[in-house]
C-alpha cells in the first residue's frame, strides 16, 4: 500500500506526508514542509496496522519544523 497527502498545519504551512509498505512488514514514512528541500523519513520495523494517516502525522508531529531554510530559487 502507498499513500501521499498534504495537510495544513499551524501558521498556514503545508506538510506532505507519504506512507509505503516495505517487504517483511516494515513501513517507510516521510514528511516534507512545503518549499523546503529537507525530507524527514523513517523506516518502521513494526508499523501500526491498519495504516492510518493520523498515525503517520503523529509520528512526525514534533519534527515538522525541521529548522531548515526554504529551497533556493
C-alpha positions in Angstrom: 0.0 0.0 0.0 1.1 3.5 -0.7 -0.4 6.9 0.2 0.5 10.5 -0.2 -1.3 13.6 1.2 -0.8 17.2 2.2 -2.0 18.8 5.4 -2.2 22.4 6.5 -0.6 23.0 9.9 -0.1 26.0 12.2 0.9 29.2 10.6 -0.7 28.3 7.2 2.2 26.0 6.3 1.7 22.7 4.5 3.4 19.3 5.1 3.4 16.5 2.5 3.3 13.0 4.1 3.9 9.7 2.5 3.4 6.1 3.6 4.7 3.0 1.8 4.6 -0.7 2.8 8.0 -2.4 2.6 8.9 -6.1 2.5 8.9 -8.0 5.7 6.1 -6.0 7.2 8.0 -2.7 7.5 6.8 0.7 6.5 8.6 3.8 5.1 7.2 7.2 6.2 8.2 10.7 5.1 7.2 14.3 5.9 8.3 17.4 4.0 7.5 21.0 4.6 6.2 22.9 1.5 9.1 24.9 0.0 11.8 23.0 1.8 14.4 20.6 0.4 14.7 18.6 3.7 12.7 15.4 3.9 12.3 13.7 7.2 12.0 9.9 6.8 11.9 6.8 8.9 11.6 3.1 8.4 9.4 1.4 11.0 10.1 -2.2 11.6 6.7 -2.8 13.2 4.2 -0.2 11.9 0.7 0.0 13.3 -1.9 -1.9 11.4 -4.2 -1.0 10.0 -2.4 2.0 8.5 -3.8 5.5 9.3 -2.9 8.9 8.1 -3.3 10.2 11.7 -0.7 7.7 12.9 1.8 8.9 10.3 1.1 12.5 11.2 1.5 11.8 15.0 4.9 10.1 14.3 6.2 13.5 12.9 4.2 16.0 15.0 7.2 17.2 16.9 9.6 17.4 13.9 7.7 19.1 11.1 9.5 22.4 11.5 12.9 20.9 10.5 14.7 24.2 11.2 15.7 24.4 7.5 15.6 27.3 5.1 13.3 27.5 2.0 14.5 25.9 -1.2 16.9 28.1 -3.3 15.4 29.7 -6.3 
